[in-house]
C-alpha cells in the first residue's frame, strides 16, 4: 500500500509534468482527470489513467476485473456480468 507521502510526491510530480512547456503529452486532459481521480479514490494511478482515457474517448464504462479500479467513477466490474452469464451466484474471487 502506498504511503501518504508517496501519493503526495506522485501528485506533485504529475502536476510538474502537466505544467512543463517542453513536454508533449498524448492527452493532458486525461492525465489531469486521472490525477483528480487518484487523489479522491483508492485505486492506483494506472487504473485512474485507463478510466480517464476511456472516458475521454467516449468508451464508458471501462469494464475491469480489478476490484479497486471498479470503484472509480467511470469503471464497472466484470464480475457481476460473468456470474450472471454463467448462472453462478457465488462471490467473485
Secondary structure, 3 states (H helix, E strand, C coil): CCCHHHHHHHHHHHHHHHHCCCCCCCCHHHHHHHHHHHHHCCCCHHHHHHHHHHHHCCCCCEEECCCCHHHCCCEEECHHHHHHHHCCCCCCC
